[in-house]
Each structure stands twice: as structure tokens, then as C-alpha cells.
Amino acid sequence: MNFNETIIFLKGFLHSPKNVGSVIPSSRFLAKKMTDQVPWLEVKAVAELGSGTAAITRFILNQAYDTTKVLLFEMDETMRTNLQAAYPNFSCYPNATHLVASMKQEGIQQLDCIFSGLPFFNFEPELRNHLINQIHKALKPGGLFIAFQYSLQMKKKLSKHFIIEKIEFEPLNLPPAFVYVCRKKETI
């Protein structure tokens, strides 16, 4: 993480704290913990929700194959512009609430894995429910949803739609975070 990324992230937080959720980008330790959960040999299509300044995106780039389709979602226009410039082979969209429609636009039927840095608990219940439904609909049967949160408040909500395989704590992040590793349930 460089100084410019930190400033861009801080500006994004100050402009929209409910959507950004933290004053600094995720640590490389958190990004590695998230991307290490994935069987990359089997991944054909992946999405990252709340890509920010690419803390997790960098690790996706290093792990994914050249043939893997990657969709990035970032609401902040400055961050999204930077992502498009830095990752021209990845598709970039402004709004994760249109996840399924964006996939169709790219000719993707299902995703193998979805990473999320979205601060779900900051969102209104209606938005939170819509996002979780989009994520569930987008994933292939048994697909992975890997999200970090700063508390365990989403555990009950996520367990309705996903099998929570594990929750790992990452202390080397500011603030420290929980990594939820979830697998899509076949029926809700």
C-alpha cells in the first residue's frame, strides 16, 4: 500500500463512510488470508465487491489464471478509474447491486468465487438483503463467498444463505478483521 492509495481511500471514507467502511485500505495479510482460501485451479470466473485501492485485487491477479474472468465492483469513481487503468484485463463496474446483470453482460453464467470487502453491517437491511441475494444467485452450486468484516454481526444473516465453513481472525489489519469463508447453500 502506498501513500497515494491511503489518501485516496481516506478521501473515499470521508466522502461516504457507510460505503467505504474503513479509513485505510486492507492489509496484505488480510488480502492473502482471503485469496489463500480458493482452489485457483478450478476458478474460471470471480468477482470482487468493494475493490477500493486493489489490496485484494493484487492478490487475485497473482493467483488467477490468464483465462480467469475477473469482475471488479467499486462505487467510488476515483478508485474505479484507478482500478480500470491498473487492471485493464479485468472488467470494472460501479455497483455490486447489479452483480447478476453485470455477469450476463460479460457472458458469465455463474461465478466460482466472490470476494467482498463491503461493510455489510453499515448498509440498510433492504440493501444488505439485496446484495446477499445477488451474491447467492451469482455463485455456482457450492461456490465460495469470502468476505471480511470488522465484527461477527453478519454471522447469523450469512448462515441463512451459506454454509459458513470457517471464520478466521486477522489481527494484522487496521482495524483487525474477521474473514468469513462461506459456501453457497443449494436451497434457502
N, C-alpha and C positions, 0 to 999 in steps of 0.2 A: 504494500500500500504506500503510495507516495503522498506528498503534502497536498498536491493539487486535487487528488481524489478525495482526500479528507475534507478539504474546503468545499468542494462540490457537494459532497454528501451532507456536510453540516448545513449548507445553504438550503438543500432539499428538505432537511429536517425542520429548519426554522420556518420554511415556507409552508410545509404540510406535515407536522409531526405525527398525525394519525396515520398517514400513509407511509412515511419513512420508518418510524418506529425506533430509531437509534441516532445518536449524534455522530457516530463514526462507522465506517464500513466493517463488515465481518472480518474476523482474523483468518489467516491462512490455516490455523489449527482447526477452526470450525469448518471451513470450506473442505479441508482434507477429510475430516471426520464424516462429512456428508457424502462426498463423492466416493469414499472408500467402501460404502455400503452396497455399491452397484456392481452386478456382474457385467462388465462392459462388453464382453464378447457377444452377449445376447441383445445388446441395445441397438435398435435401428432408429428410434425417434425418442427425443427427450425434450422437455420444456423446463425453463427456469422462470419462476414467478417472482418479480421484485428483484431484477438483476442488478440494480444500483450501479456501483462503480466496478462491477465484474469480479468481485472477490471469489465467488463460486464459479463464475463463467470461465475464469482462467484454468481452474482445475478440470472443468468439463472439457475444455479444449485439449488439455493434456491427456485426458483419459479416452475420449470418444474417438471412434474411427473416422476416417475421411468421408465415409459413406453415411455416417450417422446424421440424421436431420436434427437440427437444434433450433428450437424456438425460444426467444427471449422476450420477456414482458417487463416493461418499465414505464410507469406513468410520467415520471419527471422528464421533461423534454430535453434538458441539457444532458442528463445521464444517458437517455436513449440515443441521442445524436452521437455521443462518445462511444457507446456500445456498437452502433452501426459502423462507425469508422474503424474501430479496433477489431471487429469480428464480422467482416464482410460476407463470410460464408454462412453465417447464422442469420435466420430471419428474426426481425425485431418488430414487436407490436406494443402499442401503448396501454392496452387494458386487458388484464387477465380475466375479467368477467366475460370476455368474448373468446375464451380459450378454444372451445369446440369449433366455432365458426372460423377461427384463425387456422386451426388444423386442416379443416376442409379446404380452405384457400390454398394451403400448401400441398394438398393431395395426401394428407396423412389420415389414416383411418383410426389408429389408436397409438397411444404413447406407451413406451415401456417403463418410463420413469418420469416423475415430475419432482423437481426441487423447488422449495419455496422458502423465501426469506420474508414473506408477507407477515406483518404484525396482526394476525387474525383477531386477537382479542381487542384490538383498538377499533375494529370495524363494528358498524351497526349489525345487529343479528341478521337482518334480511340480506345484507351484502355478504356476510360471513357464510350464510347458508347457500347463497347462490354460488359463491366461489367453490365451496366444498362439493356441491353438486356437479359443477363443471369439471372439477378435478376427477371425481369419481367416474363421470361419463367419458372423459378423455382417456383414461387408463385402460390398457388391455386387461383381460382377466388375470388376476394375480400380479398386476403391475405395481410398481413401488411408488409411494409418495413419501418423500423425505423432506421434512420441514424443521426449521429451528424456531424456537420460541423462547422467550425470557422467563416463562413460568410453566407450570403444569396445568394451567387453567383450561387448555384445549383438549386435554386427555379424554374426558367424557364425551365431548362432541365428536372428536375424531373416531372414537371407538364404535360409534353408531354406523360408520361408513367403511371403516378399515379395521383390519386386524393389526393392532399395534404390536409389532414383533419385539421392539425394544425401544427404550428411551435412554439415550446416553447424555451425560453431563459433560459440557466442555467449559472448564474453568478459564482457559486461555483465550478468552474473548471478552470484550467490554461492551455491554455487561456480559457476565457468564451466561451461557445458553444451554438449552436442552434440545437435543436432536431426536426428533420422532422418526422412527423407521417404521412405516406402515405399508401394509399390503392390501390391495383392493379386495373387499368382500364381494362375493358373487351376487348376493341379494341384500337389499337393505331392509 
